[in-house]
Every structure is written in C-alpha cells, then in structure tokens.
Amino acid sequence: MCTYLGDLKTESLHQQSGSVLRTDAPVDHEGKGRDFCPTDLVATALGTCLLTVMGIKAKKERWSLDGLKLEVHKQMSKLGPRKIDNLVINIFTPSNLTTDQLNGLKKEIKNCPVLRNIESSININLLWTQQ
C-alpha cells in the first residue's frame, strides 16, 4: 500500500512484513531530500538485487561473501525529460574469492530480475574491485 503524506512525501507499507519505506522528492525537484527519492529506489533495487543473486549463488556453493558490498551512483538526465541516464555500480568483493568464484558471480548477476528489466533503458556500468 502506498500513501501520499503531503509535502511531496510518500509512505509504502510492505504487507507481508509490515516494513515501512518513505520517500521524498529530491532537492533538485521541488523536495527537501529527507528520504530516498523514487529514482533512488530504482538504483537501490538494482544494487540489492545484484547482492541477492550473488548471495543465492554463494549460498548454493557454500562460499563466504563476508564483506561483499556495492555502491550505486545515479546520474540523472540534464536535458529533456527527467530520467535516470546512468547507474555506475562499484562492486567490492571479498579478497578470499578465487578467480573461478569471482567469474561465477559475474555470470550469476545476469539472473538479476531488476537488471533484466532496466538494462535496455538505463546505461549501467559495473565496476568490480576485489578487496
């Protein structure tokens, strides 16, 4: 359930868990930037989906992904209609992964449903760093 709270804020309730998520319009688009904005959620959905599918692969293979994290940098269009032009994702993998494991994760991310849904409309750059 999504509810408009006024002053460009929304609240979404996840029915199954009861978790609540709030959004606010960004500062550069009439808002105050008090919470994630809707396009931040698109970027976050991709980041968390990538982590999840890698986690599923690691769980099946019994690999440790302790320390796996990523950063998503969103770039909005400067001209024309407002949209996400680019997502740059820095993926930081644990140093304990072998080359085969790392290649397995790189292959596995193709199973990310969010990636499959947005890759034709947003330029996405994945940058891998092993720590």
URCORLIN-V843996 format. One record per helix or strand of 3 or more residues. SS is the DSSP state (H for helix, E for strand). FROM is the first residue (numbers start at 1). TO is the last residue. If there is no record, write none. Layout:
ss=SS from=FROM to=TO
ss=SS from=FROM to=TO
This chain:
ss=E from=2 to=6
ss=E from=9 to=13
ss=E from=20 to=24
ss=H from=27 to=29
ss=H from=38 to=61
ss=E from=69 to=76
ss=E from=84 to=93
ss=H from=99 to=111
ss=H from=113 to=118
ss=E from=123 to=130
